[in-house]
Amino acid sequence: MTNTIFNQYHKISQCTVGTEQTPIFIIDDFSKDPKNLIAIANDHREQYQKQVADFYPGIRKSAPTSYSEQLSSFLLPLFKTRLGASTLSNKSIHSATTKLSTFAITTTAVEKLKPIQMVPHFDSTVDNQYAVIHYLCDKKYGGTSFYRHRETGYERITTAKLTHYGTTLKQQAIAEELHKNPHYISQSTSLFEQLLSIPACMNRVLIYPSNLLHSGDINPVLGLSNEPQQSRLTITSLVVIN
């Protein structure tokens, strides 16, 4: 895959979420050839694995290197023009680097979920890293929602908030006995308020700060298949901007 992957005629929209007015970007018609990406996802299925240090409820395999390389260059102008200096402590944006891009398929049965997989999560505590989700599936497989932790009021988990948040949530999980009621979160609960839900759409990309509390709106009724063309197939990436 050496040709240009991304579509110059894409459509960008932007919104904000929560009291912190955190920016979220939605790009539709992102790839020039999503069917080719799905074909690549379907190849070498033996490469999909559950990551030991990853609480993602499913399996992953590496996306093409060219995807990661082109993603950084493609998104840099967006970050420069849409974020503004105030987003990064008055620092101008000069570069974007993709740390990781993987095909991801949600496969974990509800009854096998761990408590940490039943609540919204965050990918990092830094402010300059963004998560990029490229949906290669239809709306019915579920998009992504963003949350506020009711007890602390936290929407983004920074290094300064991490200890307090972690301690509080652990105590709540024990008190609520989450392990006795396994489920995929897809709406507000006693612990978390759902702030915004963005539906999946074939060839849509969703971009948001990776320290923002979020969760996939997983639809277990569809069977959680490990077949790429019959599942919640995405390419997930982490992009660091400086």
C-alpha positions as CSV (number, residue, x, y, z in Angstrom):
1,M,0.0,0.0,0.0
2,T,2.2,2.8,-1.3
3,N,-0.4,5.0,-3.0
4,T,-2.1,7.8,-1.2
5,I,-4.6,6.2,1.2
6,F,-6.7,9.2,2.3
7,N,-9.4,11.1,0.4
8,Q,-8.7,14.7,-0.4
9,Y,-12.5,15.2,-0.7
10,H,-13.3,14.2,2.8
11,K,-15.8,16.1,5.0
12,I,-14.8,17.5,8.4
13,S,-17.1,18.5,11.2
14,Q,-16.3,19.6,14.7
15,C,-18.0,19.7,18.1
16,T,-17.1,20.1,21.8
17,V,-18.0,17.9,24.7
18,G,-18.6,18.5,28.4
19,T,-17.9,21.5,30.7
20,E,-14.3,21.6,29.5
21,Q,-15.5,22.1,25.9
22,T,-13.1,19.5,24.6
23,P,-12.8,19.5,20.8
24,I,-13.8,16.4,18.9
25,F,-13.4,16.0,15.1
26,I,-15.4,13.8,12.7
27,I,-14.1,13.1,9.2
28,D,-16.4,11.3,6.8
29,D,-15.3,9.7,3.5
30,F,-11.8,9.4,5.0
31,S,-10.2,6.7,2.9
32,K,-10.1,6.6,-0.9
33,D,-10.6,2.9,-0.8
34,P,-12.1,1.5,2.4
35,K,-12.8,-1.8,0.7
36,N,-9.1,-2.3,0.2
37,L,-8.5,-1.7,3.9
38,I,-11.2,-4.2,4.8
39,A,-9.5,-6.7,2.5
40,I,-6.2,-6.1,4.3
41,A,-7.9,-6.6,7.6
42,N,-9.2,-9.9,6.3
43,D,-5.8,-11.2,5.2
44,H,-3.5,-13.1,7.6
45,R,-6.2,-13.6,10.2
46,E,-3.8,-15.6,12.3
47,Q,-2.0,-12.3,13.1
48,Y,-4.9,-11.1,15.3
49,Q,-4.1,-11.4,19.0
50,K,-5.4,-10.3,22.3
51,Q,-2.8,-7.9,23.8
52,V,-1.7,-8.9,27.3
53,A,-1.2,-5.3,28.5
54,D,-4.3,-4.0,26.8
55,F,-7.8,-4.0,28.2
56,Y,-9.4,-3.7,24.8
57,P,-12.1,-6.3,24.7
58,G,-11.1,-8.0,21.5
59,I,-8.2,-8.7,19.2
60,R,-5.8,-6.6,17.2
61,K,-3.2,-6.8,14.4
62,S,-0.9,-4.1,13.0
63,A,-2.2,-1.9,10.2
64,P,0.1,-1.2,7.2
65,T,3.1,1.1,8.0
66,S,2.1,3.3,5.1
67,Y,-1.3,4.0,6.9
68,S,0.5,5.2,10.0
69,E,3.0,7.3,8.1
70,Q,0.4,9.0,5.9
71,L,-2.0,9.5,8.8
72,S,0.4,11.9,10.6
73,S,1.0,14.0,7.5
74,F,-2.7,14.1,6.6
75,L,-3.9,15.2,10.1
76,L,-1.2,17.8,10.8
77,P,-2.9,20.6,8.9
78,L,-6.2,19.8,10.7
79,F,-4.5,20.1,14.1
80,K,-2.7,23.3,13.2
81,T,-5.9,25.1,11.9
82,R,-8.5,23.6,14.2
83,L,-6.9,23.3,17.7
84,G,-5.3,26.7,18.2
85,A,-2.4,27.5,20.5
86,S,-4.6,27.7,23.7
87,T,-5.3,23.9,23.5
88,L,-1.7,23.1,24.1
89,S,-0.7,25.6,26.7
90,N,-0.1,28.4,24.2
91,K,2.3,26.2,22.2
92,S,2.2,26.2,18.4
93,I,1.8,22.8,16.7
94,H,4.7,21.9,14.5
95,S,4.6,18.1,14.1
96,A,2.4,15.0,14.4
97,T,3.6,11.5,14.9
98,T,1.6,8.3,14.8
99,K,2.7,6.0,17.6
100,L,0.5,3.1,16.7
101,S,-2.1,1.9,14.2
102,T,-3.9,-1.4,14.5
103,F,-6.9,-3.2,13.1
104,A,-9.2,-3.9,16.1
105,I,-12.2,-6.2,16.4
106,T,-14.4,-6.4,19.5
107,T,-14.8,-10.1,20.4
108,T,-15.1,-10.5,24.1
109,A,-18.3,-12.1,25.4
110,V,-20.2,-10.1,28.0
111,E,-19.8,-12.7,30.7
112,K,-16.0,-12.6,30.3
113,L,-15.6,-8.9,30.7
114,K,-13.5,-7.6,33.6
115,P,-14.8,-4.7,35.7
116,I,-12.3,-2.3,34.1
117,Q,-13.9,-3.2,30.7
118,M,-17.4,-2.2,31.9
119,V,-16.6,1.5,32.5
120,P,-15.3,4.3,30.3
121,H,-11.5,4.4,29.9
122,F,-8.7,6.7,28.8
123,D,-5.7,5.9,26.7
124,S,-3.1,8.3,28.2
125,T,-2.9,11.1,30.8
126,V,-1.0,13.6,28.5
127,D,-2.8,16.5,26.7
128,N,-0.9,16.3,23.4
129,Q,-1.9,12.8,22.3
130,Y,-5.1,12.2,20.2
131,A,-7.0,8.9,19.6
132,V,-8.1,8.3,16.0
133,I,-10.8,5.7,15.3
134,H,-11.4,4.8,11.7
135,Y,-14.7,2.8,11.4
136,L,-14.7,0.1,8.8
137,C,-18.1,-1.1,9.8
138,D,-21.8,0.0,9.7
139,K,-23.7,2.0,12.3
140,K,-25.3,-1.1,13.8
141,Y,-22.0,-2.2,15.3
142,G,-21.8,0.8,17.6
143,G,-19.9,4.1,17.7
144,T,-18.2,5.8,20.6
145,S,-19.5,7.8,23.6
146,F,-17.9,10.2,26.0
147,Y,-18.5,10.4,29.7
148,R,-18.1,12.4,33.0
149,H,-17.3,10.6,36.2
150,R,-20.1,11.7,38.5
151,E,-18.2,11.6,41.8
152,T,-15.2,13.6,40.8
153,G,-16.6,15.5,37.9
154,Y,-13.7,14.5,35.8
155,E,-14.0,14.3,32.0
156,R,-10.3,14.1,31.1
157,I,-7.9,12.1,33.3
158,T,-4.6,14.0,33.6
159,T,-1.5,12.9,35.6
160,A,-2.6,15.3,38.4
161,K,-6.1,13.6,38.6
162,L,-5.0,10.0,38.1
163,T,-4.5,8.9,41.7
164,H,-7.6,10.4,43.0
165,Y,-9.7,9.1,40.1
166,G,-8.2,5.6,40.3
167,T,-8.8,5.3,44.0
168,T,-12.3,6.6,43.9
169,L,-13.3,4.4,40.9
170,K,-11.9,1.3,42.5
171,Q,-13.9,1.9,45.7
172,Q,-17.0,2.5,43.7
173,A,-16.5,-0.7,41.6
174,I,-16.2,-2.8,44.7
175,A,-19.2,-1.2,46.3
176,E,-21.3,-1.6,43.1
177,E,-20.1,-5.2,42.7
178,L,-19.5,-4.7,39.0
179,H,-18.1,-8.1,38.7
180,K,-21.5,-9.6,39.4
181,N,-23.2,-7.8,36.6
182,P,-21.0,-7.9,33.5
183,H,-22.1,-5.5,30.7
184,Y,-20.8,-3.2,28.0
185,I,-21.6,0.4,28.9
186,S,-23.6,2.3,26.4
187,Q,-25.5,4.9,28.4
188,S,-25.4,6.9,31.6
189,T,-25.0,4.8,34.8
190,S,-24.9,5.6,38.6
191,L,-21.1,6.2,38.2
192,F,-20.9,7.9,34.8
193,E,-22.9,10.5,32.9
194,Q,-22.9,10.0,29.1
195,L,-22.1,13.4,27.6
196,L,-22.1,12.7,23.8
197,S,-22.5,9.7,21.5
198,I,-21.0,9.6,18.0
199,P,-22.5,6.8,15.8
200,A,-20.2,4.6,13.7
201,C,-20.4,5.0,10.0
202,M,-18.5,3.2,7.2
203,N,-15.3,5.1,6.5
204,R,-15.8,7.7,9.3
205,V,-12.9,8.8,11.5
206,L,-13.4,10.1,15.0
207,I,-10.6,12.1,16.6
208,Y,-10.4,13.2,20.3
209,P,-7.8,13.7,23.1
210,S,-6.7,10.3,24.4
211,N,-7.2,11.3,28.1
212,L,-10.9,11.9,27.5
213,L,-13.1,9.3,29.2
214,H,-14.8,7.3,26.5
215,S,-16.1,3.9,25.6
216,G,-17.2,2.0,22.5
217,D,-21.0,1.5,22.2
218,I,-20.6,-2.2,21.8
219,N,-23.7,-4.2,20.6
220,P,-23.2,-7.7,21.9
221,V,-26.4,-8.9,20.3
222,L,-24.6,-9.0,16.9
223,G,-22.5,-11.9,18.2
224,L,-19.1,-10.3,18.6
225,S,-17.8,-12.1,15.6
226,N,-14.0,-12.3,14.9
227,E,-14.8,-12.1,11.1
228,P,-13.6,-8.7,10.0
229,Q,-16.4,-8.2,7.6
230,Q,-19.1,-9.1,10.1
231,S,-17.8,-7.3,13.2
232,R,-17.0,-3.9,14.7
233,L,-13.9,-3.5,12.7
234,T,-11.9,-0.3,13.2
235,I,-8.4,1.0,12.8
236,T,-7.3,2.6,16.0
237,S,-4.3,5.0,16.1
238,L,-2.6,7.2,18.6
239,V,-1.2,10.5,17.3
240,V,1.1,12.7,19.3
241,I,1.3,16.4,18.4
242,N,4.1,18.8,19.3
